[in-house]
Amino acid sequence: MRLPRWFAATLLIVFLLGAGLYWYTRPPESITVVSWGDAYGRAQTIALFHPYTDKTRTDVRLANYGGGLKEISEQVASGNVEWDVVDLELEDAAAACRQGLLENLNGIELPPGANGLAARRDFVPGALGPCWVGSAVYSQVVGFDSQLYGDMRPARLADFFDLARFPGPRGLRDSGPKYNLELALIADGVQPWRVYPALATPAGVDRAFAKLDTIKSSIMWWRRAAEPAEMLARGEVAMTTALNARIFSIEAEPRIRTIWDGQLYQLDVFGIPKGTRKKERALEFIRFATSAQPLAEVARLLPYGPARLSALPLVGRNPETNADMRPHLPTAPRNFARALAVDPDWWARHGPELEARWEAWRKN
């Protein structure tokens, strides 16, 4: 028997109303995302977690992360994986991947860039790996006190080593050879893309240490991320290496300035602990959280560069200071021109042999 059109239309309306009612009344799903606290966690909550929940009706349960792989390793070994997505420093993500602690993400389908560019071409180098997808870029830069040099302001990484033109104590990260050897070679004229091949040779290592020798008597060492800004504020150093987000603030400018030339950038990335029961939801979250608009929203709140290049034009003014954030981001084209991605795999292979020489250099 043929049903009247009005009856079929009524059935469709009832079905749609029922589906909508189910969507809004069903118990919400959830995933546990582990990330850092403080301002970074707050920015992610505003820019990533809440919008993801609004879009998918999946609650994001946030857990604080203290770094390292101990907790991930214990969960994977026990088979009781409680974390679904972890925001890792790239170095830890690479180590976790080598140890089989993260799900393989090769072939993950990611949305194109805001300009339609394929994802693999939209992310900065190093952001896509076998077990991770990049989200935020931060870097080691050089900060300096502009009041010390008048109109003759340093602008290149080589100026950090020029004690004749720009006198004064230098702050340097007490981190071992990593960061410091790369810094020295770039300042000595090695192009960023040739730094690691050079450091793999005895001549390249000698060259890096020779460059550091030129400022060794003026070095003041720092370890805590907050120290460089404090040292500059107290007038203890004229220039210092620093993490870009620590050295920049609207309040500190124009006195404290940044040299972006030769910045050494690193990434925070998302990985999925191996064995999570919510892998599909975790993949869905990563696709959303690493798309251009959410990454631009994080950068609007904090001076971390979005790992997608097409996100940069979408970065608006900071809602609290009204500052244009784009000039202060590591991935801004002008800042990123001579940037070097710190290579954790290279340091995993070569670090131990360079550590011994570094310790001997520090003692002499």
C-alpha positions, 0 to 999 in steps of 0.5 A: 500500500502506498503511504500518503506523502504527509504520513511519510513527512511526519515519520521523517520529522519524528525520526529527526526529533528523536535523533536530536533528542538522543544526541542531547540526552545521551551520556557524553563520552570522554577522553583524558588529555594530559598536558602541562598546567599554568598559562599553557594549560589555560590557553589549551583549555580555551582554544582546544579542549572546550571547543572540541567538547562543544563540537563533538559533545565529548568531554575532555578530562584534563590531567596534569603532566610533569614530563618524562616517560615514567607514567606512560611506561607504567601504564603501557606495561600494565595494560591499564592505559588511563591516558588517551592523548598526551602533550609531549615535548618532541624529545620525549615523544621521539624517545617514547616512539623508539620504546614502543610506548606510543601508537603509530600515527603514520598515515593519519588523515589530517585536515588541509591547511586553512589555505587548502594546502595538504597537511604534510606541506602545512606543518613546520619541519619535524612536526609530523613524526611516526608517533606524533603530530605537532601543535606548538613551536617554542624556541631558544632565542637571544634576549638583550637589554636595548638600553645598553647599546643606544641606536646600535642594537644587535640583530644577528646571532653573531652579535651575541659573540661580539664582545667588542661591539656589544660588551657585557656579560652573556647568559648561557643555558647550562644544559650541556652541549645541546643548544650551545653547540648549535648556537655557536656554529650558526653564529660562526657562519654555518647555515642552520641546515648544515649544523648537524652534518658539521657537528658529526665531524671532529672539525665541526665540533672543534669549530663550535668549541672554539667559538664558545671560547671567545665568550667563555670568560663572560658567561653567566650560566642559567638553568631555570627557564625564568632566570634569563628574564630575571638576569636581564631585569637586574642588569646582571647580563647584557644578553642571554639565551632564553626561551622565547615565551619567557623573554617576551612580554608587552610590559618588558618591551621596548627595553628587552628585545629579541634576536630571532636570527638562528633561533633553535626551535622545538615542538610540543606534540600530541601522541597517543599512549599505546593500548588506549581503548579510545584510540578513535576518539583520540585520533579525532581530538588530534585532528581537531586540535591540530587544525589551523583555527584552534592552533591560531587561537592558542597563539593568540593567547601565548607567544607559541608559534602554531605548528601549521603555517596556514594558521599564522594569518588567523592569529588575532590580537591577544584578548588581554593586552590587545597586542598583535601576537604575530610578530612575536611568534617563532613561526612568523616568516621574518623570525623563522627564516634562519631557524633550526629544528633541534634534532632529538634523534641526532642527540640520542646518537651523538650526545654521550660522546659530546657530553664528555668533551663538554664537561672537560670544557666547562671545568677548564 
